[in-house]
Amino acid sequence: MCLRGIVKISNLVDCPIEIETVANWYFNEWDHKDSEATLESVIKKVSSISNRTAFVVYIDDKLVGAGELKLSEYSDYPSYNYWLDGIYVPIEHRGKGISTALIEFAKSK
């Protein structure tokens, strides 16, 4: 499938109103499995710009996905400086090419 409509990808820091929605997505999909994680801790993590760039995608001004590009130093992979993480698209928007757009955006960074 291909994206239909007006597609816009922005840095999450430029769209602070979306932080809680993205944090909810991440918490419900992944972080709830960590007994120490809370929605508040995920909001704090998503809000951080330290070693990460979070981004969101809109179609026709509707938030439809998010992702992160992290700067990480892993001793097991010394030649890799950036990691793609947290690519998330709500179920109702999957299969439309949104994750591909997020990945391509991250690669361009």
C-alpha positions in Angstrom: 0.0 0.0 0.0 1.0 3.6 -0.4 0.4 6.6 1.8 -2.6 8.6 0.8 -3.2 12.2 1.9 -0.9 14.9 3.1 1.9 13.3 4.9 4.0 15.2 7.4 6.8 13.9 9.6 8.0 16.2 12.5 10.3 16.0 15.4 8.3 15.2 18.5 10.0 18.1 20.4 8.2 20.4 17.9 4.8 18.7 18.7 4.8 18.5 22.5 1.0 18.0 22.6 1.6 14.5 21.1 4.1 13.3 23.8 1.4 11.8 26.1 -0.2 9.9 23.1 3.2 8.5 22.0 4.0 7.6 25.6 0.7 5.7 25.9 1.4 3.8 22.7 4.9 2.8 23.9 3.7 1.9 27.4 0.8 -0.2 26.1 2.9 -1.9 23.4 6.2 -2.5 25.2 6.9 -0.8 28.5 4.0 -2.3 30.5 6.1 -5.5 30.5 8.6 -3.8 32.8 7.4 -3.9 36.4 9.2 -0.7 37.2 7.8 1.3 34.2 5.0 3.7 34.7 3.2 5.9 32.2 4.9 8.9 33.8 8.4 7.3 33.4 7.6 6.7 29.7 6.4 10.3 29.2 9.7 11.4 30.8 11.7 9.1 28.5 9.8 10.1 25.3 10.2 13.8 26.3 14.0 13.5 26.6 16.2 14.8 23.8 19.3 13.4 25.4 20.8 10.9 22.9 17.6 10.6 21.0 15.4 12.2 18.3 11.8 11.2 18.5 9.5 11.9 15.5 5.9 11.6 14.6 4.0 11.2 11.4 0.7 12.7 10.4 -1.6 12.0 7.5 -4.1 14.8 6.9 -3.2 16.3 10.3 -4.0 13.1 12.1 -1.3 11.5 14.3 -0.7 8.0 12.8 2.7 6.9 14.1 6.0 7.5 15.9 9.6 6.4 16.0 12.9 7.2 17.5 16.5 7.5 16.4 18.9 6.9 19.3 22.6 7.7 19.6 24.0 4.8 21.5 27.4 3.4 22.2 27.3 -0.4 22.4 30.6 -2.1 23.0 29.3 -5.1 21.1 28.7 -2.9 18.0 31.4 -0.2 18.0 30.8 0.8 14.4 27.1 1.5 15.0 26.3 4.9 16.4 22.6 5.2 15.7 19.7 2.8 16.4 16.2 2.9 15.1 13.8 2.3 17.9 10.1 2.6 18.9 8.6 2.4 15.4 4.9 2.3 16.3 1.8 2.6 14.1 -1.7 2.1 15.7 -3.5 -1.0 14.4 -6.1 0.9 12.4 -3.3 2.6 10.4 -1.1 -0.4 9.7 -0.5 -1.7 6.2 -0.5 1.8 4.7 3.3 2.3 4.4 3.6 4.5 7.5 6.3 2.5 9.2 8.3 2.5 5.9 7.9 6.3 5.8 9.2 6.5 9.4 12.2 4.3 8.7 13.1 6.3 5.6 12.8 9.5 7.6 15.1 8.1 10.2 17.6 6.9 7.6 17.7 10.4 6.1 18.7 11.8 9.5 
